[in-house]
Structure formats: structure tokens, C-alpha cells
Amino acid sequence: MAGSGTAQLRPAEESLLRVEDLVVEFPAPKGQKVHAVSGVSFDLMAGETLGIVGESGCGKSTTGRALLQLPRPTSGRVVFEGTDLTGLGKEALRQVRTKLQVIFQDPISTLYPRRTIGELVTEPLSLWKIGSPAERTERARQMLAEVNLDYDAVSWRHPYEFSIGQCQRISIARALMLNPRVVVCDEPVSALDVSVQAQILNLLEDMKARYGLTLIFISHDLAVVKNVSDRIMVMFLGKTCEIASADQLYAAPAHPYTRALLMAAVISSKALNRSAAAALGGAEEEGESETEMPSPVRPPSGCRYRTRCPRAEALCAEKEPVMRQIGEDHYVACHFPIGVPKATAVAGAPSGATS
């Protein structure tokens, strides 16, 4: 799959958030490193929703948290409203974080069980000493009403008294208390029932329109991401393989990994084990099984997806592909993208021709 490069970045002056060559590494035993995120670049316009998809372990959640400097990236730049967050000191970064909020996958674990809902929702205002106690209560009342919860009925109760769907609504209300500009939604519906998922997704869309939010929506569910995203970035093993508008990505995936993900998403549950394995697998190499993800400690040379890719050739092991444009707002990091003639693909010239 996977390559580096910045061809997908739009003019810097137009971006609300711009990420350049983001690298996040963690220490591993015997002096090794886990290459969690390796050279990822993307940008985000005001009011836009960027979906980030990929299988577990691809680095999508680490990417989202690294934007907030949780953890601090190993290298790269995260430019928000013209300021590089990676160069800010502790207090300056604390000030900026009021404009950058996150909604986590497990809302129950993010809500302190000994505090009441009223205390939890008003806490952001209390920490920043914004408004009087009465004004904070009124703001909490307003935000809980926005997520279809009655302040008088829930404010005196504790998180463990609510369902996971209700806790996620509370988390959304709390995240918006300080009027952020960007909200990172880290798999916010993956733990919910399908019917509740739809309610939360509709709620996020309503809040985005009402408050002018800009969202990063992280998920492994491609159907969910398509419904909420303007642009989608596909990741594999810490790298970006494809970026395109939602409609373009689903209509004409150019990367073999993207196509495999889409194939796995639409097959029936009865055939899941066999068909998904065939779609996501590849030739066995370097001790890896056909469907096992390569190790982030020892990623393959060249393209990191090549050990599972049915289109892989010698070039894929020798040279890492770089992001390049193949259509309008459609970028891919692949030596042999789907729908591009092989001669054109190897030459690396942008093309919208099909084969």
C-alpha cells in the first residue's frame, strides 16, 4: 500500500488543520521501535469531515491522538490555524486544546464514575473559570438538551446509571462545552448497537451543522465513514494508501487494499471467513501468513502492503510508492493502481485512464 508524499495537500492558507510527514514511534523490547505512524500527511478545511479508515493496528487512532499531541509526535508538523502545535510549550498547548476536542470509543471509561453528570459536563468551564456557577449550569442544561437529555433528570446521577449510548451523548455534550473548532471522533459508534449508531451519527451531523464543527471521524466501518465524510483517508500499517472524496473512493477505489476493504465490507456473514481472507490476503512472505498483518516493528521494505497484495511485483519491494494524483481529488500511493494502465502507472504520471 503505502507511501509518503504531500501531493494530496491543498494550499496551506486554505487549511484549518494541516499535517505534514507525521511520525509516531514507540519503544519496543531489544532496542526496537514500533512504527505506529510513518510519514502521514493530510489537511482539513473548515467545516469538512475527514474519515480515516483501516483495519485494527493501522495507526488511525494514534494519528488522531497525535494531532492533539497525545502523545507528542516523534517528528513532523501539525499546523492548526497557522500554528505548529509540535513546537508549543505546555501552557501554550493547553490554551490551544480548548479548540481541539476528542470523543472516545468507550464513553463509560472516559466519565469519572464518582462524579455526577452535572459535574462532568460543567467541568471544562470550571477548569477555565468561565462564567458564574449559574451560567455554567445553564450552559450544561443547553448542551444536554442538544443531545436529547434533560438536565434535571440526569445531572444528579452517575455515569454507571446510564447505557453506553446515553454516555456517548453525555461525552458529546461535554466535548462541545468550550465551543471547539475541531473534534476528533475516535470510533465513537463502534461499541453501540446499530440502531443507536444511527442516532449518534445523526446527532453528530446535527451538531456539526449547528456549531460549524470540523470533524475527523475514525472508524473501521466503511459504511459509517461513507455516510458522514466529505473526504476519506485509507491507512495500512502506519501509512496512507489512498485519499479521495467519499463518492470517488467508493465508486472507483484505486488501491488494492481499499478495494479489499470494500469487498470485505459487502460480503455476507456466511462467507466472511473465506472471502474476506481472499480479499485481504496475498502471497506468503518473510514468515507472514496470508492474512496476518506485517509487524509494525519490522515493516516490509518498499510498499508495506506488498506481502498481501495480489498485484505486487519486484518494484514494490524495492521502492516505496509516493502519493500521486490519478483523478480529481483522488490520490493514491501505489506503483500499480487499479484502473491505471501499467505503463502509465510505472512511469508515475497522473492519469485518469482505465484498463
SEFIDO-550027 format. One record per residue (C-alpha): residue in one letter; z, x, y. Coordinates in pm, 1 decimal. Example, Ala and Ser with C-alpha at 12.3 -4.5 7.8 and 13.67 -1.06 7.14 Angstrom:
atom res: a | w: 780.0 | u: 1230.0 | v: -450.0 .
atom res: s | w: 714.0 | u: 1367.0 | v: -106.0 .
END
This chain:
atom res: m | w: 0.0 | u: 0.0 | v: 0.0 .
atom res: a | w: 148.6 | u: 174.2 | v: 254.3 .
atom res: g | w: 75.8 | u: 372.2 | v: 558.2 .
atom res: s | w: 183.2 | u: 465.0 | v: 903.7 .
atom res: g | w: -1.6 | u: 443.5 | v: 1233.7 .
atom res: t | w: 8.6 | u: 236.9 | v: 1551.7 .
atom res: a | w: -332.9 | u: 69.9 | v: 1563.8 .
atom res: q | w: -159.2 | u: -267.5 | v: 1533.1 .
atom res: l | w: 41.5 | u: -222.3 | v: 1853.8 .
atom res: r | w: -66.2 | u: -418.6 | v: 2159.0 .
atom res: p | w: -36.7 | u: -290.9 | v: 2520.7 .
atom res: a | w: 320.4 | u: -171.8 | v: 2580.1 .
atom res: e | w: 353.4 | u: -351.6 | v: 2914.0 .
atom res: e | w: 293.4 | u: -686.5 | v: 2742.0 .
atom res: s | w: 557.5 | u: -642.3 | v: 2470.5 .
atom res: l | w: 911.5 | u: -772.4 | v: 2483.8 .
atom res: l | w: 1008.4 | u: -555.8 | v: 2185.7 .
atom res: r | w: 814.1 | u: -252.9 | v: 2065.0 .
atom res: v | w: 899.8 | u: -48.2 | v: 1755.9 .
atom res: e | w: 729.2 | u: 287.9 | v: 1710.1 .
atom res: d | w: 744.5 | u: 500.1 | v: 1393.8 .
atom res: l | w: 1082.6 | u: 363.0 | v: 1284.0 .
atom res: v | w: 1252.5 | u: 571.6 | v: 1013.7 .
atom res: v | w: 1580.3 | u: 484.7 | v: 840.7 .
atom res: e | w: 1718.3 | u: 711.1 | v: 568.2 .
atom res: f | w: 2045.6 | u: 705.4 | v: 379.1 .
atom res: p | w: 2213.9 | u: 989.9 | v: 188.9 .
atom res: a | w: 2189.5 | u: 986.3 | v: -190.1 .
atom res: p | w: 2354.0 | u: 1198.2 | v: -461.5 .
atom res: k | w: 2247.8 | u: 1561.2 | v: -515.0 .
atom res: g | w: 2137.1 | u: 1602.3 | v: -155.4 .
atom res: q | w: 1859.6 | u: 1346.5 | v: -184.8 .
atom res: k | w: 1767.9 | u: 1071.6 | v: 60.8 .
atom res: v | w: 1687.5 | u: 703.5 | v: 26.0 .
atom res: h | w: 1373.2 | u: 644.9 | v: 230.4 .
atom res: a | w: 1457.7 | u: 285.1 | v: 327.7 .
atom res: v | w: 1213.1 | u: 256.1 | v: 619.0 .
atom res: s | w: 938.6 | u: 512.5 | v: 673.8 .
atom res: g | w: 726.4 | u: 507.9 | v: 987.4 .
atom res: v | w: 712.6 | u: 134.8 | v: 1057.7 .
atom res: s | w: 555.3 | u: 22.3 | v: 1387.7 .
atom res: f | w: 515.2 | u: -327.3 | v: 1531.1 .
atom res: d | w: 563.7 | u: -522.7 | v: 1851.5 .
atom res: l | w: 676.5 | u: -865.9 | v: 1959.5 .
atom res: m | w: 562.5 | u: -1074.9 | v: 2253.1 .
atom res: a | w: 794.8 | u: -1311.8 | v: 2438.0 .
atom res: g | w: 811.5 | u: -1647.8 | v: 2260.7 .
atom res: e | w: 646.8 | u: -1513.4 | v: 1944.7 .
atom res: t | w: 776.8 | u: -1532.7 | v: 1587.7 .
atom res: l | w: 708.5 | u: -1231.0 | v: 1367.9 .
atom res: g | w: 755.3 | u: -1286.7 | v: 996.3 .
atom res: i | w: 846.6 | u: -987.8 | v: 778.8 .
atom res: v | w: 787.5 | u: -1035.4 | v: 406.1 .
atom res: g | w: 809.3 | u: -829.4 | v: 90.7 .
atom res: e | w: 998.8 | u: -814.2 | v: -235.7 .
atom res: s | w: 1365.1 | u: -714.6 | v: -259.6 .
atom res: g | w: 1418.5 | u: -349.5 | v: -170.7 .
atom res: c | w: 1112.6 | u: -315.6 | v: 51.8 .
atom res: g | w: 1321.9 | u: -241.2 | v: 362.3 .
atom res: k | w: 1265.9 | u: -561.1 | v: 558.3 .
atom res: s | w: 1636.5 | u: -635.1 | v: 621.5 .
atom res: t | w: 1705.6 | u: -269.6 | v: 704.8 .
atom res: t | w: 1422.2 | u: -285.7 | v: 956.9 .
atom res: g | w: 1569.9 | u: -596.1 | v: 1120.1 .
atom res: r | w: 1916.4 | u: -444.3 | v: 1146.5 .
atom res: a | w: 1785.3 | u: -111.3 | v: 1271.5 .
atom res: l | w: 1638.0 | u: -294.0 | v: 1571.2 .
atom res: l | w: 1996.1 | u: -376.5 | v: 1668.1 .
atom res: q | w: 2096.7 | u: -16.3 | v: 1594.3 .
atom res: l | w: 2297.9 | u: -134.2 | v: 1292.0 .
atom res: p | w: 2251.6 | u: 128.7 | v: 1154.9 .
atom res: r | w: 2106.5 | u: 369.1 | v: 1408.3 .
atom res: p | w: 1756.4 | u: 472.3 | v: 1301.2 .
atom res: t | w: 1704.4 | u: 824.9 | v: 1173.2 .
atom res: s | w: 1410.7 | u: 858.0 | v: 1411.6 .
atom res: g | w: 1158.4 | u: 650.8 | v: 1602.5 .
atom res: r | w: 1180.7 | u: 427.0 | v: 1908.8 .
atom res: v | w: 1296.4 | u: 69.5 | v: 1961.2 .
atom res: v | w: 1194.7 | u: -34.5 | v: 2312.2 .
atom res: f | w: 1337.6 | u: -362.7 | v: 2439.6 .
atom res: e | w: 1246.7 | u: -481.7 | v: 2788.7 .
atom res: g | w: 1130.2 | u: -129.1 | v: 2871.0 .
atom res: t | w: 1449.4 | u: 43.9 | v: 2749.6 .
atom res: d | w: 1460.6 | u: 264.7 | v: 2440.8 .
atom res: l | w: 1768.4 | u: 142.7 | v: 2253.2 .
atom res: t | w: 1786.2 | u: 454.6 | v: 2037.1 .
atom res: g | w: 1882.3 | u: 662.3 | v: 2342.1 .
atom res: l | w: 2157.6 | u: 434.9 | v: 2473.9 .
atom res: g | w: 2525.5 | u: 520.7 | v: 2463.1 .
atom res: k | w: 2786.4 | u: 293.3 | v: 2307.8 .
atom res: e | w: 2870.4 | u: 87.6 | v: 2616.5 .
atom res: a | w: 2511.4 | u: 51.8 | v: 2738.3 .
atom res: l | w: 2404.1 | u: -59.4 | v: 2391.7 .
atom res: r | w: 2690.2 | u: -311.2 | v: 2381.5 .
atom res: q | w: 2558.2 | u: -464.5 | v: 2703.1 .
atom res: v | w: 2203.5 | u: -493.9 | v: 2567.3 .
atom res: r | w: 2318.1 | u: -651.2 | v: 2239.4 .
atom res: t | w: 2410.2 | u: -972.0 | v: 2420.2 .
atom res: k | w: 2032.3 | u: -1030.9 | v: 2439.5 .
atom res: l | w: 1975.8 | u: -945.0 | v: 2072.5 .
atom res: q | w: 2146.2 | u: -1159.9 | v: 1811.6 .
atom res: v | w: 2123.7 | u: -1197.6 | v: 1434.9 .
atom res: i | w: 2156.7 | u: -1481.2 | v: 1184.4 .
atom res: f | w: 2252.3 | u: -1350.2 | v: 840.2 .
atom res: q | w: 2160.0 | u: -1464.9 | v: 492.3 .
atom res: d | w: 2513.9 | u: -1563.0 | v: 386.0 .
atom res: p | w: 2674.0 | u: -1758.4 | v: 671.5 .
atom res: i | w: 3006.6 | u: -1812.0 | v: 494.0 .
atom res: s | w: 3078.0 | u: -1439.9 | v: 470.0 .
atom res: t | w: 2999.9 | u: -1391.4 | v: 840.1 .
atom res: l | w: 3251.3 | u: -1653.5 | v: 955.9 .
atom res: y | w: 3610.4 | u: -1526.5 | v: 956.2 .
atom res: p | w: 3800.0 | u: -1770.7 | v: 727.3 .
atom res: r | w: 4128.4 | u: -1770.2 | v: 921.1 .
atom res: r | w: 3976.0 | u: -1882.4 | v: 1248.5 .
atom res: t | w: 3874.0 | u: -2234.2 | v: 1336.4 .
atom res: i | w: 3515.3 | u: -2325.6 | v: 1413.2 .
atom res: g | w: 3606.6 | u: -2377.6 | v: 1776.9 .
atom res: e | w: 3747.5 | u: -2023.2 | v: 1799.5 .
atom res: l | w: 3449.0 | u: -1871.9 | v: 1621.1 .
atom res: v | w: 3188.5 | u: -2039.0 | v: 1838.2 .
atom res: t | w: 3363.1 | u: -1963.7 | v: 2168.0 .
atom res: e | w: 3446.5 | u: -1604.4 | v: 2070.0 .
atom res: p | w: 3129.8 | u: -1448.0 | v: 2224.4 .
atom res: l | w: 3218.0 | u: -1598.5 | v: 2562.0 .
atom res: s | w: 3582.0 | u: -1494.7 | v: 2527.2 .
atom res: l | w: 3491.1 | u: -1133.0 | v: 2446.2 .
atom res: w | w: 3273.5 | u: -1110.7 | v: 2755.3 .
atom res: k | w: 3519.1 | u: -1312.4 | v: 2967.9 .
atom res: i | w: 3251.3 | u: -1562.9 | v: 3061.8 .
atom res: g | w: 3376.7 | u: -1887.6 | v: 3215.4 .
atom res: s | w: 3713.3 | u: -2056.7 | v: 3200.1 .
atom res: p | w: 3859.1 | u: -2186.7 | v: 2871.5 .
atom res: a | w: 3739.6 | u: -2535.3 | v: 2963.5 .
atom res: e | w: 3388.1 | u: -2408.8 | v: 3038.3 .
atom res: r | w: 3377.5 | u: -2218.9 | v: 2708.7 .
atom res: t | w: 3482.0 | u: -2530.7 | v: 2521.6 .
atom res: e | w: 3213.7 | u: -2732.7 | v: 2695.6 .
atom res: r | w: 2951.5 | u: -2471.5 | v: 2609.1 .
atom res: a | w: 3064.2 | u: -2478.6 | v: 2243.3 .
atom res: r | w: 3050.4 | u: -2857.2 | v: 2245.8 .
atom res: q | w: 2693.0 | u: -2841.7 | v: 2376.1 .
atom res: m | w: 2575.1 | u: -2581.0 | v: 2124.3 .
atom res: l | w: 2732.0 | u: -2755.1 | v: 1824.6 .
atom res: a | w: 2567.9 | u: -3078.0 | v: 1934.9 .
atom res: e | w: 2234.7 | u: -2891.6 | v: 1941.6 .
atom res: v | w: 2278.6 | u: -2811.3 | v: 1570.6 .
atom res: n | w: 2386.0 | u: -3170.6 | v: 1493.2 .
atom res: l | w: 2759.8 | u: -3108.0 | v: 1460.1 .
atom res: d | w: 3031.0 | u: -3293.0 | v: 1651.3 .
atom res: y | w: 3272.1 | u: -3056.4 | v: 1825.6 .
atom res: d | w: 3571.8 | u: -3289.5 | v: 1797.1 .
atom res: a | w: 3514.4 | u: -3332.3 | v: 1424.0 .
atom res: v | w: 3464.0 | u: -2965.4 | v: 1333.6 .
atom res: s | w: 3632.9 | u: -2746.5 | v: 1595.8 .
atom res: w | w: 3980.1 | u: -2758.3 | v: 1435.1 .
atom res: r | w: 3857.7 | u: -2693.1 | v: 1081.4 .
atom res: h | w: 3787.0 | u: -2363.4 | v: 898.4 .
atom res: p | w: 3459.7 | u: -2227.0 | v: 753.2 .
atom res: y | w: 3560.2 | u: -2280.2 | v: 389.5 .
atom res: e | w: 3576.9 | u: -2653.8 | v: 454.9 .
atom res: f | w: 3201.0 | u: -2673.8 | v: 513.9 .
atom res: s | w: 2890.0 | u: -2649.8 | v: 300.0 .
atom res: i | w: 2671.5 | u: -2341.6 | v: 325.2 .
atom res: g | w: 2412.0 | u: -2540.2 | v: 518.7 .
atom res: q | w: 2672.3 | u: -2652.2 | v: 772.9 .
atom res: c | w: 2799.2 | u: -2294.6 | v: 802.6 .
atom res: q | w: 2446.1 | u: -2178.5 | v: 879.7 .
atom res: r | w: 2425.6 | u: -2436.5 | v: 1158.0 .
atom res: i | w: 2752.9 | u: -2302.4 | v: 1296.9 .
atom res: s | w: 2617.5 | u: -1945.9 | v: 1277.3 .
atom res: i | w: 2307.0 | u: -2050.0 | v: 1470.3 .
atom res: a | w: 2519.1 | u: -2214.6 | v: 1739.8 .
atom res: r | w: 2735.2 | u: -1903.2 | v: 1772.2 .
atom res: a | w: 2431.1 | u: -1672.0 | v: 1787.3 .
atom res: l | w: 2291.3 | u: -1867.0 | v: 2083.4 .
atom res: m | w: 2611.1 | u: -1885.4 | v: 2288.4 .
atom res: l | w: 2512.4 | u: -1585.3 | v: 2504.1 .
atom res: n | w: 2152.9 | u: -1701.8 | v: 2562.6 .
atom res: p | w: 1980.8 | u: -1415.7 | v: 2373.9 .
atom res: r | w: 1613.5 | u: -1333.8 | v: 2414.0 .
atom res: v | w: 1550.8 | u: -1211.3 | v: 2058.0 .
atom res: v | w: 1709.6 | u: -1344.5 | v: 1738.3 .
atom res: v | w: 1670.7 | u: -1163.6 | v: 1405.9 .
atom res: c | w: 1681.3 | u: -1422.1 | v: 1126.1 .
atom res: d | w: 1764.7 | u: -1225.2 | v: 810.4 .
atom res: e | w: 1668.1 | u: -1457.7 | v: 524.3 .
atom res: p | w: 1855.9 | u: -1749.2 | v: 687.7 .
atom res: v | w: 1745.4 | u: -2012.2 | v: 434.3 .
atom res: s | w: 1724.1 | u: -1820.0 | v: 106.1 .
atom res: a | w: 2070.7 | u: -1936.6 | v: -7.6 .
atom res: l | w: 2006.7 | u: -2303.1 | v: 74.8 .
atom res: d | w: 1870.6 | u: -2597.0 | v: -122.0 .
atom res: v | w: 1506.4 | u: -2681.8 | v: -48.5 .
atom res: s | w: 1592.8 | u: -2997.3 | v: 145.8 .
atom res: v | w: 1847.3 | u: -2807.8 | v: 356.2 .
atom res: q | w: 1599.4 | u: -2524.6 | v: 409.1 .
atom res: a | w: 1361.6 | u: -2766.8 | v: 578.2 .
atom res: q | w: 1637.9 | u: -2891.6 | v: 808.0 .
atom res: i | w: 1736.7 | u: -2539.3 | v: 914.1 .
atom res: l | w: 1374.7 | u: -2433.8 | v: 969.7 .
atom res: n | w: 1311.1 | u: -2739.5 | v: 1185.7 .
atom res: l | w: 1630.2 | u: -2664.4 | v: 1374.5 .
atom res: l | w: 1521.5 | u: -2305.3 | v: 1443.1 .
atom res: e | w: 1183.8 | u: -2425.6 | v: 1567.2 .
atom res: d | w: 1350.9 | u: -2676.5 | v: 1798.9 .
atom res: m | w: 1591.7 | u: -2414.4 | v: 1934.8 .
atom res: k | w: 1306.8 | u: -2167.4 | v: 1984.1 .
atom res: a | w: 1113.7 | u: -2418.4 | v: 2195.1 .
atom res: r | w: 1420.3 | u: -2538.1 | v: 2385.8 .
atom res: y | w: 1562.7 | u: -2196.8 | v: 2474.7 .
atom res: g | w: 1246.6 | u: -1986.4 | v: 2484.3 .
atom res: l | w: 1355.9 | u: -1769.0 | v: 2194.7 .
atom res: t | w: 1162.8 | u: -1484.3 | v: 2036.8 .
atom res: l | w: 1224.1 | u: -1460.4 | v: 1662.1 .
atom res: i | w: 1195.8 | u: -1206.7 | v: 1383.2 .
atom res: f | w: 1201.8 | u: -1404.5 | v: 1060.2 .
atom res: i | w: 1273.6 | u: -1200.7 | v: 746.3 .
atom res: s | w: 1214.1 | u: -1358.9 | v: 408.1 .
atom res: h | w: 1071.6 | u: -1305.6 | v: 61.1 .
atom res: d | w: 941.9 | u: -1665.2 | v: 57.1 .
atom res: l | w: 581.9 | u: -1655.6 | v: 177.1 .
atom res: a | w: 553.7 | u: -2033.2 | v: 214.3 .
atom res: v | w: 851.4 | u: -2039.0 | v: 450.2 .
atom res: v | w: 722.5 | u: -1747.2 | v: 654.3 .
atom res: k | w: 379.1 | u: -1902.4 | v: 698.6 .
atom res: n | w: 527.1 | u: -2222.5 | v: 839.9 .
atom res: v | w: 733.8 | u: -2051.3 | v: 1108.6 .
atom res: s | w: 543.8 | u: -1733.4 | v: 1201.4 .
atom res: d | w: 274.1 | u: -1652.5 | v: 1455.7 .
atom res: r | w: 219.2 | u: -1306.5 | v: 1310.2 .
atom res: i | w: 321.6 | u: -1164.4 | v: 970.6 .
atom res: m | w: 400.1 | u: -809.3 | v: 860.7 .
atom res: v | w: 398.1 | u: -728.9 | v: 487.9 .
atom res: m | w: 619.4 | u: -442.0 | v: 368.5 .
atom res: f | w: 645.7 | u: -245.0 | v: 46.8 .
atom res: l | w: 891.0 | u: 38.2 | v: -24.7 .
atom res: g | w: 972.6 | u: 106.8 | v: 340.3 .
atom res: k | w: 614.7 | u: 98.6 | v: 465.7 .
atom res: t | w: 387.2 | u: -152.8 | v: 636.0 .
atom res: c | w: 80.1 | u: -252.8 | v: 440.4 .
atom res: e | w: -68.0 | u: -537.4 | v: 644.7 .
atom res: i | w: -21.0 | u: -718.6 | v: 975.4 .
atom res: a | w: -215.9 | u: -1028.4 | v: 1076.4 .
atom res: s | w: -184.6 | u: -1374.6 | v: 1220.8 .
atom res: a | w: -30.6 | u: -1617.6 | v: 972.5 .
atom res: d | w: -353.3 | u: -1812.3 | v: 915.1 .
atom res: q | w: -563.3 | u: -1498.4 | v: 876.5 .
atom res: l | w: -323.2 | u: -1334.1 | v: 633.1 .
atom res: y | w: -307.4 | u: -1633.5 | v: 402.6 .
atom res: a | w: -678.0 | u: -1713.0 | v: 423.5 .
atom res: a | w: -807.1 | u: -1358.6 | v: 364.3 .
atom res: p | w: -542.4 | u: -1105.2 | v: 252.3 .
atom res: a | w: -693.1 | u: -757.0 | v: 273.4 .
atom res: h | w: -427.6 | u: -555.6 | v: 93.7 .
atom res: p | w: -390.7 | u: -574.2 | v: -286.2 .
atom res: y | w: -14.1 | u: -609.8 | v: -251.6 .
atom res: t | w: -45.2 | u: -901.6 | v: -10.2 .
atom res: r | w: -284.6 | u: -1075.8 | v: -247.1 .
atom res: a | w: -48.1 | u: -1012.2 | v: -538.4 .
atom res: l | w: 241.5 | u: -1166.3 | v: -345.4 .
atom res: l | w: 33.9 | u: -1474.1 | v: -266.3 .
atom res: m | w: -76.9 | u: -1506.4 | v: -627.8 .
atom res: a | w: 282.5 | u: -1480.6 | v: -748.4 .
atom res: a | w: 392.0 | u: -1744.7 | v: -497.9 .
atom res: v | w: 148.7 | u: -2012.4 | v: -611.8 .
atom res: i | w: 161.1 | u: -1975.9 | v: -989.7 .
atom res: s | w: 355.4 | u: -2229.6 | v: -1190.2 .
atom res: s | w: 709.4 | u: -2152.7 | v: -1301.9 .
atom res: k | w: 595.9 | u: -2182.8 | v: -1663.9 .
atom res: a | w: 356.7 | u: -1890.8 | v: -1624.7 .
atom res: l | w: 570.8 | u: -1695.5 | v: -1380.9 .
atom res: n | w: 677.6 | u: -1407.7 | v: -1602.0 .
atom res: r | w: 330.9 | u: -1327.2 | v: -1734.8 .
atom res: s | w: 113.3 | u: -1398.9 | v: -1431.0 .
atom res: a | w: 343.9 | u: -1251.9 | v: -1166.7 .
atom res: a | w: 376.6 | u: -934.8 | v: -1372.1 .
atom res: a | w: -0.8 | u: -906.7 | v: -1394.2 .
atom res: a | w: -43.2 | u: -970.7 | v: -1021.9 .
atom res: l | w: 222.8 | u: -725.4 | v: -907.0 .
atom res: g | w: 180.1 | u: -465.9 | v: -1179.7 .
atom res: g | w: -53.2 | u: -170.9 | v: -1223.2 .
atom res: a | w: -106.4 | u: 137.7 | v: -1429.9 .
atom res: e | w: 199.0 | u: 314.8 | v: -1565.8 .
atom res: e | w: 251.4 | u: 647.1 | v: -1394.9 .
atom res: e | w: 522.3 | u: 905.0 | v: -1338.3 .
atom res: g | w: 766.7 | u: 728.3 | v: -1565.6 .
atom res: e | w: 745.5 | u: 395.5 | v: -1382.5 .
atom res: s | w: 689.5 | u: 75.1 | v: -1578.5 .
atom res: e | w: 405.8 | u: -158.7 | v: -1483.1 .
atom res: t | w: 619.9 | u: -394.8 | v: -1276.0 .
atom res: e | w: 906.7 | u: -173.6 | v: -1168.3 .
atom res: m | w: 914.8 | u: -74.6 | v: -802.0 .
atom res: p | w: 887.1 | u: 301.5 | v: -745.8 .
atom res: s | w: 1204.7 | u: 475.9 | v: -638.4 .
atom res: p | w: 1275.9 | u: 495.2 | v: -263.1 .
atom res: v | w: 1443.1 | u: 828.9 | v: -336.7 .
atom res: r | w: 1122.7 | u: 971.7 | v: -485.8 .
atom res: p | w: 837.6 | u: 761.3 | v: -344.6 .
atom res: p | w: 487.5 | u: 827.6 | v: -479.8 .
atom res: s | w: 258.0 | u: 1059.4 | v: -290.0 .
atom res: g | w: -16.7 | u: 913.3 | v: -76.3 .
atom res: c | w: -9.9 | u: 535.4 | v: -94.5 .
atom res: r | w: 326.6 | u: 411.7 | v: -220.0 .
atom res: y | w: 171.3 | u: 109.3 | v: -386.7 .
atom res: r | w: -83.2 | u: 307.1 | v: -587.8 .
atom res: t | w: 124.4 | u: 315.8 | v: -909.6 .
atom res: r | w: 97.7 | u: -64.8 | v: -926.8 .
atom res: c | w: -241.0 | u: -115.8 | v: -763.8 .
atom res: p | w: -542.8 | u: -216.5 | v: -978.5 .
atom res: r | w: -777.3 | u: -76.6 | v: -709.2 .
atom res: a | w: -616.4 | u: 268.3 | v: -687.0 .
atom res: e | w: -833.7 | u: 580.4 | v: -707.3 .
atom res: a | w: -771.5 | u: 954.5 | v: -675.6 .
atom res: l | w: -786.0 | u: 934.7 | v: -295.5 .
atom res: c | w: -484.0 | u: 701.6 | v: -296.9 .
atom res: a | w: -265.2 | u: 974.3 | v: -448.9 .
atom res: e | w: -396.6 | u: 1246.8 | v: -221.9 .
atom res: k | w: -386.5 | u: 1079.8 | v: 119.6 .
atom res: e | w: -162.6 | u: 822.4 | v: 281.2 .
atom res: p | w: -360.8 | u: 534.2 | v: 431.5 .
atom res: v | w: -322.8 | u: 467.3 | v: 802.9 .
atom res: m | w: -313.0 | u: 127.1 | v: 969.0 .
atom res: r | w: -654.3 | u: 24.3 | v: 1096.8 .
atom res: q | w: -818.0 | u: -287.9 | v: 1228.2 .
atom res: i | w: -1052.2 | u: -482.5 | v: 999.8 .
atom res: g | w: -1072.7 | u: -808.3 | v: 1195.5 .
atom res: e | w: -941.2 | u: -990.4 | v: 1496.9 .
atom res: d | w: -562.9 | u: -928.4 | v: 1499.5 .
atom res: h | w: -584.9 | u: -814.2 | v: 1137.8 .
atom res: y | w: -467.1 | u: -465.4 | v: 1040.2 .
atom res: v | w: -427.7 | u: -304.8 | v: 700.3 .
atom res: a | w: -311.9 | u: 29.2 | v: 555.4 .
atom res: c | w: -534.7 | u: 66.8 | v: 251.9 .
atom res: h | w: -816.3 | u: 303.1 | v: 155.1 .
atom res: f | w: -997.9 | u: 22.4 | v: -27.9 .
atom res: p | w: -904.7 | u: -309.5 | v: 137.3 .
atom res: i | w: -1020.5 | u: -633.1 | v: -17.5 .
atom res: g | w: -1331.0 | u: -775.8 | v: 148.0 .
atom res: v | w: -1448.0 | u: -442.0 | v: 291.3 .
atom res: p | w: -1739.6 | u: -255.6 | v: 125.7 .
atom res: k | w: -1615.5 | u: 60.0 | v: -45.0 .
atom res: a | w: -1841.5 | u: 291.8 | v: 154.2 .
atom res: t | w: -1713.7 | u: 146.4 | v: 479.2 .
atom res: a | w: -1355.6 | u: 145.9 | v: 355.0 .
atom res: v | w: -1357.7 | u: 514.1 | v: 259.6 .
atom res: a | w: -1515.1 | u: 606.4 | v: 591.4 .
atom res: g | w: -1230.1 | u: 426.2 | v: 762.7 .
atom res: a | w: -1448.5 | u: 242.2 | v: 1008.5 .
atom res: p | w: -1327.2 | u: -103.6 | v: 1116.9 .
atom res: s | w: -1533.2 | u: -373.8 | v: 957.1 .
atom res: g | w: -1525.6 | u: -743.5 | v: 902.9 .
atom res: a | w: -1797.4 | u: -732.3 | v: 636.2 .
atom res: t | w: -1724.9 | u: -865.9 | v: 293.4 .
atom res: s | w: -1826.4 | u: -755.9 | v: -51.9 .
END
